[in-house]
Amino acid sequence: MRRLIFCLFALCLSLPAVAERKQTFGELDVHYSAFNSGFLQPDIAAAAGLVRSKTQGVVNIAVLKAGKPSTAQVSGQVKDLLGKVTPLAFRQVSEGGAIYYLAQFPFTQREMLNFSLTVQQGDGAPHTFTFDQEFFPDE
């Protein structure tokens, strides 16, 4: 499981610095990434309970409060260019002090997807943000 967390964290950090995938809401920093699940090694995908497929994507969310991992309620949806909406069912993964939220979604072809995510910590106000990302089926 520690290897899983390391790999997912490495995926988050592998994005170019100019395209940092982070939203800040006061003391909360929400780090996010989305990628094709086919990029995961089979043992890593199995340990995380993820389906490894050329047409399945993964959204990875990490919430930090004052620089420390924090729990939150995470929800969202992904929408394609034709307007088809797929709800995202996030589940929490905790290991060695790290906390991540993972959700999977299908895509069938090369397409631009719009993600709308909401993060709420405890009884605090919900924070919503969006991002777009192009996906390619792994060939």
C-alpha positions as CSV (number, residue, x, y, z in Angstrom):
1,M,0.0,0.0,0.0
2,R,2.9,2.3,0.7
3,R,4.1,1.8,-2.8
4,L,0.6,2.8,-4.1
5,I,0.6,6.0,-2.2
6,F,4.1,6.8,-3.4
7,C,3.2,6.2,-7.0
8,L,0.0,8.2,-6.8
9,F,1.8,11.0,-5.1
10,A,4.6,10.9,-7.7
11,L,1.9,11.2,-10.4
12,C,0.6,14.3,-8.7
13,L,4.0,15.8,-8.6
14,S,5.0,14.9,-12.1
15,L,3.0,17.7,-13.7
16,P,5.0,20.6,-15.0
17,A,5.5,23.4,-12.5
18,V,3.8,26.0,-14.8
19,A,0.7,23.8,-14.8
20,E,0.5,23.1,-11.1
21,R,-2.8,21.4,-10.4
22,K,-3.7,23.1,-7.1
23,Q,-6.6,25.2,-5.9
24,T,-6.3,27.2,-2.7
25,F,-9.2,28.1,-0.4
26,G,-7.9,29.9,2.6
27,E,-5.8,27.4,4.6
28,L,-6.9,24.5,2.3
29,D,-4.8,23.4,-0.6
30,V,-6.5,21.0,-2.9
31,H,-4.0,19.1,-5.2
32,Y,-5.6,17.2,-8.1
33,S,-4.7,15.1,-11.1
34,A,-6.5,13.1,-13.7
35,F,-4.9,10.4,-15.8
36,N,-5.6,7.2,-17.8
37,S,-5.7,4.2,-15.5
38,G,-3.8,2.2,-18.1
39,F,-0.7,4.0,-17.0
40,L,-0.8,2.3,-13.6
41,Q,1.1,-0.9,-13.0
42,P,-1.2,-3.9,-12.5
43,D,-0.2,-4.4,-8.9
44,I,-0.7,-0.8,-8.0
45,A,-4.1,-0.6,-9.6
46,A,-5.2,-3.8,-7.8
47,A,-3.9,-2.5,-4.4
48,A,-6.0,0.7,-4.9
49,G,-9.0,-1.2,-6.1
50,L,-8.9,0.5,-9.5
51,V,-9.8,-0.9,-12.9
52,R,-6.9,-0.7,-15.2
53,S,-8.1,0.0,-18.8
54,K,-7.3,2.1,-21.8
55,T,-10.8,3.7,-21.5
56,Q,-10.9,4.3,-17.8
57,G,-9.6,7.5,-16.2
58,V,-8.7,8.2,-12.5
59,V,-9.1,11.5,-10.6
60,N,-6.7,11.8,-7.6
61,I,-7.4,14.5,-4.9
62,A,-5.3,15.4,-1.9
63,V,-6.5,18.0,0.6
64,L,-3.9,19.8,2.8
65,K,-4.8,22.1,5.7
66,A,-1.9,24.3,6.7
67,G,0.4,21.9,4.8
68,K,-0.8,18.7,6.5
69,P,-3.0,16.0,5.0
70,S,-6.6,16.5,5.9
71,T,-9.9,14.6,5.5
72,A,-12.7,16.1,3.5
73,Q,-15.9,15.3,1.7
74,V,-15.1,15.1,-2.0
75,S,-17.7,14.9,-4.8
76,G,-17.9,15.8,-8.4
77,Q,-18.7,15.0,-12.0
78,V,-17.1,14.8,-15.4
79,K,-18.8,16.0,-18.5
80,D,-17.8,15.4,-22.2
81,L,-18.2,17.9,-25.0
82,L,-21.6,16.5,-25.9
83,G,-22.9,17.3,-22.4
84,K,-23.0,13.7,-21.1
85,V,-22.4,13.9,-17.3
86,T,-20.9,11.1,-15.2
87,P,-21.0,11.4,-11.4
88,L,-17.7,10.7,-9.7
89,A,-17.7,8.4,-6.7
90,F,-14.7,9.2,-4.6
91,R,-13.3,6.9,-1.9
92,Q,-10.7,7.7,0.7
93,V,-7.3,6.0,0.7
94,S,-5.1,6.5,3.8
95,E,-1.6,5.2,4.3
96,G,1.3,6.4,6.5
97,G,-0.2,9.8,7.2
98,A,-1.2,10.5,3.5
99,I,-4.8,10.9,2.6
100,Y,-6.1,10.7,-1.0
101,Y,-9.4,10.5,-2.7
102,L,-9.8,8.5,-5.9
103,A,-12.6,8.1,-8.4
104,Q,-12.8,6.4,-11.8
105,F,-14.6,7.4,-14.9
106,P,-15.1,6.0,-18.4
107,F,-14.1,7.6,-21.7
108,T,-14.4,6.0,-25.1
109,Q,-12.3,8.1,-27.5
110,R,-9.9,11.0,-27.6
111,E,-11.9,13.7,-26.0
112,M,-11.7,16.9,-23.9
113,L,-13.4,16.4,-20.5
114,N,-14.6,19.0,-18.0
115,F,-14.3,18.2,-14.3
116,S,-16.4,19.9,-11.7
117,L,-15.2,19.1,-8.1
118,T,-16.4,20.1,-4.7
119,V,-14.4,19.7,-1.5
120,Q,-15.8,20.4,2.0
121,Q,-13.9,20.0,5.2
122,G,-16.1,19.2,8.2
123,D,-18.8,21.8,8.7
124,G,-16.9,24.3,6.6
125,A,-18.1,25.9,3.4
126,P,-18.0,23.7,0.3
127,H,-15.4,24.8,-2.3
128,T,-16.1,24.1,-6.0
129,F,-13.6,24.3,-8.9
130,T,-13.4,23.1,-12.4
131,F,-10.7,22.0,-14.9
132,D,-10.5,20.6,-18.4
133,Q,-8.3,17.9,-19.6
134,E,-7.9,15.9,-22.8
135,F,-7.8,12.2,-22.6
136,F,-6.5,9.6,-25.1
137,P,-7.3,5.9,-25.1
138,D,-4.1,4.0,-24.4
139,E,-3.3,2.3,-27.7
